[in-house]
Amino acid sequence: MTIEAWRITGQPDLDSHIGWRVELAAHLVNCLTATSAHGRPVTPPSGGDDRLAALTDQLAAVGRVPSLLTADEADRMAAAGRPPLSLTDADADRLAEVAAELRPSFGAGDRILGAAARLNQLLVRHNAVPNLHGDPHRPLVLSFHRADADLVDAWAADTGTALAMVIGVGQAARLGACQADECSLVFFDTTRNASRRFCDLACQNRTKASAYRARRRAQSS
């Protein structure tokens, strides 16, 4: 593979085709499983409608918005043998389960074997398989789900495979978890030497300020 988007000089190559799937995995995990963010407790959405709304907002913020179908429209497409290309409330509930299985791969550290075992189970369950998709008018694109997969199986297979590829080329450290107190957000570290420790600058600054105050207290005691 070639890397251009992630600029990881001298490291095993992970191209943008894989990179955006890793980022999608991080968005799913943050949106559907985070219990704290930026120093505050948060409650993950529960129930299909809340999860669907949260996912739609999250994906809209990063420029990836699946079109939305009503449940009846999704049922008609399924009855016609056409997998829904859109998210429903039921899809959002299934994606919450997927996100819970993807989370252990981020910040795994010495728990990597357990995280890999869960990832392997997810890949089998969602029928992950390399597959060339396309039509006569567009270049073929490599995906990691069957052509007849529904949207949830497709996302689970693609994101799970992308995480497995990052881990499999010795770059598990790039699947980061924020190290700030009271923040359970995850991220894909694209820095040159995999040195990122925080989900964003706000958590980094909050941690530095806390460390500074602790030093001042120690010096004055």
Buried (B, 14 or more C-beta within 10 A) or exposed (E): EEBEBBEBEEBEEBEBBBBBBBBBBBBBBBBBBBEBBBBEEBEBBEEBEBBBBBBBEBBEEEEEBBEEBEEEEBEEBEEEEEBBEBBBBBBBBBBBBBBBBBBBBBBBEEEBEEBBEBBEEBBEBBBBBEBEEEEEEEEEEEBBBBEEBBBBBBBBBBBBBBBBBBBEBEBBBBBBBBBBEBBBBBBBBBEEEBEBBBBBEBBBEBBEEEEEEEEEEEEEE
